[in-house]
């Protein structure tokens, strides 16, 4: 999916599933499902109840983005230089 399309979807604060979160974070779906969403400080999911069935977990896009902004760190020039050396 194009980054522009993903950004456009964010503007209406949709509900994201694990696949969309993985795409946004540029991570494997398995890693998001097994590690990221289980983190104690990751936003809590919601489900849609339809009669006797319940949908899979969904997260508000804005909450996931806010979480990511507080957890990802920018790589400094020194860190990048040490990594390439």
Residue pairs with C-beta under 8 A, 6 or more apart in sequence:
1 23
6 20
6 23
6 24
9 61
10 61
10 62
10 65
13 60
13 61
13 62
14 61
15 46
15 58
15 59
15 60
15 61
16 24
16 58
16 59
16 60
16 61
16 64
17 56
17 57
17 58
17 59
18 29
18 32
18 33
18 37
18 56
18 57
19 29
20 61
21 32
21 36
21 37
21 59
21 64
22 28
22 29
22 31
22 32
24 61
24 64
24 65
24 68
25 32
25 36
25 68
27 36
36 42
37 45
37 57
37 59
41 67
42 67
43 59
43 60
43 63
43 64
43 66
43 67
45 57
45 58
45 59
46 57
46 58
46 59
46 60
47 54
47 55
47 56
47 57
47 58
48 54
48 55
48 58
49 55
75 83
